Amino acid sequence: MTVKAILDEKGRDVVTIHPDEAIGDAVRLMASRRIGAVVAVRVDGGIAGILSERDVVRVLAEAGAEALSQPVSSAMTVNVRRARESHTVHELMEIMTEGRFRHLPVEDDGRLAGIVSIGDVVKRRIQDVEREAQEMRQYIATA
């Protein structure tokens, strides 16, 4: 299964924020949407960074509650790994495991095209394993 198939099934909506908005606004947005990360996008639609729960915890530990008034750009991860629609589930698992992150924006022609979470990847991997097991049972039953 590819990233394109995952996005076609789950949708391409991504919760975004401008890098100049306050971290507190991002935290409220993540809490209200029950998500673990927001993608910071520039005016041109390009990915500027990603702010995850982990980034928020780190900046709160460093600066305390005052951090909530700082811009998202001060705490976001700037060197964001990106997925392409052609990436497979196995490639996503490798990228996410190697980078130790749970959210991977999908980029198409330099613009944000979706986001894939570790939950999406695990769900699709389980579906693949169950399908393979069913195919094996059918093969054995007809042999």
DAPE-V428580 format. One record per helix or strand of 3 or more residues. SS is the DSSP state (helix for helix, strand for strand). FROM is the first residue (numbers start at 0). TO is the last residue. Records with the same first field share a line. If there is no record, write none. Layout:
SS = FROM-TO / FROM-TO
This chain:
helix = 2-9 / 22-32 / 52-68 / 71-73 / 88-98 / 117-141
strand = 36-40 / 46-51 / 102-107 / 110-116
